[in-house]
Amino acid sequence: MTGHPRLPPRHSDHQVFDELAVGWALHALEPEDEAAFAVHLPGCARCARTVTETREVMAGMATDLPGAEPSED
């Protein structure tokens, strides 16, 4: 994981990966972060769970929103 300033030096420090997992689920990562997280994700059950939970929460929120009404203007 050298060469990427935001990534922790060891897998035991997961704070950065926790943040990247949420960004991954929201499709909101910078290309460098996305590439680094794509390498990490397949071997990390914790991050896979965070991605899944974030997607489920966002999907639930999307279905709870009222439909948009067109303006009368």
Secondary structure, 3 states (H helix, E strand, C coil): CCCCCCCCCCCCCCHHHHHHHHHHHCCCCCHHHHHHHHHHHHHCHHHHHHHHHHHHHHHHHHHHCCCCCCCCC
